[in-house]
Amino acid sequence: MQKLTTAAPHNIIMENRKTLRISGVKDIDNFSESRIVLNTVMGELVIRGEDLHVSALDAESGDFSMTGNISSVCYSRHSVLDGPVKKLFR
């Protein structure tokens, strides 16, 4: 019998551009007060803003939350390390 697998749900909930809750997060690739890079089930997600702070990441469930002044949330086609830096790590 085949085992059916379902992809983890991926949802983004932003409240007043101050708080952000995301499901389906695999890992935090990079973070600073102005940029957070997440590895999600739907690809790399880059969050930009000011005074960004990670509130929580539940690695088991994939739930992530953060606060700050959010200016953009954007999926990236390529990794942040694409380009010359990536060649160094091959």
Buried (B, 14 or more C-beta within 10 A) or exposed (E): EEEEEEEBEBEBEEEEEEBBBBBBBBEBBEBEEBBBBBBBEEEBBBBBBEEBEBEEBEEEEBBBBBBBEBEEBEEEEEBBBEEEEEEEEE
